[in-house]
Amino acid sequence: ANEGGDYQGGGEFLERTEPLPALPNEDKAFPEVDEAKLRVTMRHFVGVNRRLSSGMAVARIFHAVQSPKNTALDWYQDPNWGKYRHVCVSLLARIAGEELARLR
C-alpha cells in the first residue's frame, strides 16, 4: 500500500502530489465560548428537563444529535437543539454533568 495515497478501489492507490489544505483555525478546532453563559444555559436546561440522566445526553441535544431516548422529534423545537454545535461536545458533557450533579 502506498503511504499518503488515495484509495481508488481494486487495490490501487493514487499518489498524492500536493499536501492537503490546512483547515481554517487548525490550531483551534472550536471557537472560544463564554463558559459562564453556557453554564447558566445548562443549569436552566437541566433544571427544566430533569428526565435527562447524563451530561452526554444533554450534550447530544445541544449538538442536535439524536439518540434512541432523545429523538429529533422530541427536541427539534427546543431553542437549545443544535444551538451549541460550535462547542466541543466533551466540554458540553462535562458542564452538563456538573450541573446535573449539582441538582441531585
Secondary structure, DSSP 8 states (H G I E B T S, - for coil): --TT-EE-STT-EE---S-----TTTT-SS----HHHHHHHHHHHHHH-TT---HHHHHHHHHT---SSS-HHHHTTSTTTTTTTTS-HHHHHHHHHHHHHHH-
